[in-house]
Every structure is written in C-alpha cells, then in structure tokens.
Amino acid sequence: MLIGEYQHSIDLKGRVIVPARFREDLGDNFYVTKGLDGCLFVLSPSEWNRLQEKISAMPISKARGLQRFFFSGAVEAQPDRQGRVLLPQTLRDYAGLEKDVTFIGASSRAEIWDTERWTSFNSTLTQDNIAEAMDLLEL
C-alpha cells in the first residue's frame, strides 16, 4: 500500500527522485500518466494492468475518452541508480510541475503534485467533506 507524503525537486533535465518507500511497492518498472485534479498518477504494473482491463471491458462509446486520457501520454518508467525517473515535458506541463513536487501515497497508486497545487487542493478539503465521504464507508 502506498502511503505518506514526500517533497522532492525536479532537476534541470526533468528528473525527479521517487521516494524509496514507493519504489519498493511500485517495483523496478512502473507507469506514469495523467491523473485527476491536475496531478500525475504512478501505477505499479499490476495496477496498470487492472486499469487497462477495466477500461477495455467498457463499451467503446464510454471507454474511448478514458483510453485517450490515460494511455496517450503514459510512460513506462525505470528509476536509475539514484532512484530518479525522467518525467516527459508533456506530463510535466499537464501537472504544472516545474521545481518543487510532492509525492503522495493514495493506497493503490502514488500521485505527483506541484507542491503549491497540492497545498491548495488540501485547503479545499474540509472536515465536513471528509465526514460526508466517510459515511459511505460505513465505518
């Protein structure tokens, strides 16, 4: 399970260090693609395959937008010896990643956020929003 929050910086070549704890869970190769709310999703091969299977099982009329969104700009990433991966410019542009980034664990995936955008997104979450969503969990 991917949990936690980690701050890193993108270097001039567009590389960023993936947190060691995330690399352990994601494996030697993983996938980076556009995510929701202006972040990037980072998925292990098994989660990537699960996403592909779920989208492929949908009628094409419903699936085509998801296929285009998730798969067109996706990359398979393999960290170097320092744990860095290259984020293509198109993905950096999509998520507004320039320098300071925040990796978060979101259970079955990691997310990469521009740090300012992550802080702003978090400020929109209220205890009422969370409590309302928790009602659906029936805890």
ABEGO torsion letter per residue (X at the ends): XBBEBBBBBBBAAGBBBBBAAAAAAAEABBBBBBBBGGBBBBBBAAAAAAAAAAAAABBAAAAAAAAAAAAAABBBBBBBAAGBBBBBAAAAAAAGBAABBBBBBAGABBBBBBAAAAAAAAAABBAAAAAAAAAAAGX
